[in-house]
Amino acid sequence: MQKRTVRPGRPTGTTTYEAEPAMAFGMAVRAARLKQGIAQDEFAVLAGVDRSHLGKIERGEHMPTLVMILRIATALNVRAADLIAATESNLQSGLKE
């Protein structure tokens, strides 16, 4: 039996995130932001994040880190757990807005 060599990095063709959970989280963030009547520009300032990055998160193009999730929750004045619960709900309902 030959020993397999370990290569650093991800296998070719893999992505850095799973699109469906990213979209579900983005929907939860957008819904919370709109419910409070906060414009995306104002939201970006409150979160201390570039507006275009937040837009990508809301569209599910980026998967935020835990630190980013906490910043988003603080900016929206909601608990991070509530955003995650909404994300789970979005996943269970098949990502319907």
Secondary structure as UniProt FT lines:
FT   TURN            12..13
FT   HELIX           19..35
FT   TURN            36..37
FT   HELIX           40..47
FT   HELIX           51..58
FT   TURN            59..60
FT   HELIX           66..76
FT   HELIX           80..92
FT   TURN            93..94
//
